[in-house]
């Protein structure tokens, strides 16, 4: 296992109309969170190929500074 391995969990909250990603850095036990409101999303694309990791692409119509 890599010392910089991160657990990633994605949630979709229909009632609150937002997507949320929670990330836990196992090496430091620090949690990170990204929230995107539905009205800020302009496109969503899912790439799901057999025996490969899935990719979820979300295009936003606003600029985020991290």
C-alpha positions as CSV (number, residue, x, y, z in Angstrom):
1,X,0.0,0.0,0.0
2,X,1.3,3.5,-0.9
3,X,2.0,5.8,2.1
4,X,0.0,8.5,0.3
5,X,-3.1,6.4,-0.3
6,X,-6.3,8.3,-0.1
7,X,-9.8,7.0,0.4
8,X,-12.4,8.7,-1.8
9,X,-16.1,8.6,-1.2
10,X,-18.6,10.5,-3.4
11,X,-22.2,11.3,-2.4
12,X,-25.1,12.7,-4.3
13,X,-27.6,14.6,-2.2
14,X,-30.9,15.0,-4.1
15,X,-32.7,16.8,-1.4
16,X,-29.9,19.4,-1.0
17,X,-29.1,19.4,-4.7
18,X,-25.3,18.9,-4.4
19,X,-22.5,16.5,-5.0
20,X,-20.0,15.9,-2.2
21,X,-16.6,14.2,-2.2
22,X,-15.0,13.2,1.0
23,X,-11.3,12.2,1.0
24,X,-9.3,10.7,3.9
25,X,-5.5,10.8,3.6
26,X,-4.5,7.6,5.4
27,X,-0.9,8.8,6.1
28,X,-2.0,11.9,8.0
29,X,-5.6,11.1,8.9
30,X,-6.7,14.5,7.5
31,X,-10.1,14.7,5.9
32,X,-10.8,16.9,2.9
33,X,-14.2,17.8,1.4
34,X,-15.4,19.2,-1.9
35,X,-19.0,20.3,-2.4
36,X,-20.5,21.3,-5.8
37,X,-24.0,22.6,-6.1
38,X,-26.1,21.3,-9.0
39,X,-26.7,24.7,-10.5
40,X,-22.8,25.0,-10.9
41,X,-22.6,21.8,-13.0
42,X,-22.7,22.1,-16.8
43,X,-21.9,18.5,-17.7
44,X,-21.4,15.0,-16.2
45,X,-19.7,12.1,-18.0
46,X,-19.1,8.6,-16.7
47,X,-16.5,6.3,-18.2
48,X,-17.0,2.7,-17.0
49,X,-14.8,0.1,-18.8
50,X,-14.7,-3.5,-17.7
51,X,-11.8,-4.4,-15.4
52,X,-10.6,-0.8,-15.2
53,X,-11.2,2.0,-12.6
54,X,-14.2,4.1,-13.4
55,X,-13.9,7.8,-14.2
56,X,-16.5,10.4,-13.3
57,X,-16.0,13.8,-15.0
58,X,-17.9,16.8,-13.8
59,X,-17.6,20.1,-15.7
60,X,-18.5,23.2,-13.7
61,X,-19.6,26.6,-15.0
62,X,-17.8,28.6,-12.3
63,X,-14.2,28.9,-11.4
64,X,-13.0,27.2,-8.2
65,X,-9.8,28.2,-6.4
66,X,-8.4,25.4,-4.2
